[in-house]
Amino acid sequence: MQITAAELAGHIDQTLLKPTVGFAAASEWMDAQVGAGFASLCVSPFLVPLAAQKLAGSSTLVCSVCGFPLGYANTESKAEEAAHLVQLGCVEVDMVMNVAALLEGEDSFVHDDIAAVVASVDHESNGIGIVKVILETGHLDEAEIDRASRICAKAVAHYVKTSTGFGPRGASVRDVEIMRAAVGPDLGVKAAGGIRALETALAMLEAGASRIGASAGLEIVGALAERG
């Protein structure tokens, strides 16, 4: 795959969601990312105001998570959380789908859960906010991944995303292929979970991912830059 280091960085959501990282460590981490050209910094919800401050004037957006990492919060709670994140300065919200409802075939519930978050983000951001729906593909078979992706598209989400990084497994190339086939060319597909090496990131992009979620973004981009 022909891609420059700068182009690769623009596909990456550089991620910091460890539950043990507080304000001081996060501030130092954010300082190291500013100027790297990432699509976003995806941080824990309580760190959103700090990220908004650090990234002010930057092309890198503030991203955070909703209903994370299990996805089984009430729909109203998810929508309220997403709206509050936008109020704090978040532009992109990665929400977790209700996996249990999908597995039981409650597709209407899954759709309405996602649509409520999309509507809340759209309202609070005046239409510029982005919602990525985490399917947690490690719990799903191929048919369920396809079905979940199509539900997300019908609910007018902007991206489908593989994993939280806290589930049974991370992303696979096959996950991405199924998701891209299901949603077509117009929706985003985000591969996340266990992506630490350049070759893995490139394989995900080749398979149809438009974003990569990784905590090793600097290392991944650096490896490509070293190739010259």
Secondary structure, DSSP 4 states (H G I P E B T S, - for coil): ----HHHHHTTEEEEE--TT--HHHHHHHHHHHTTS--SEEEE-GGGHHHHHHHTTTSSSEEEEEESTTT--S-HHHHHHHHHHHHHHT-SEEEEEP-HHHHHTT-HHHHHHHHHHHHHHHHHHHTT--EEEEE--GGG--HHHHHHHHHHHHHTT-SEEE---SSSS----HHHHHHHHHHH-SSSEEEEESS--SHHHHHHHHHHT-SEEEES-HHHHHHHHHHH-
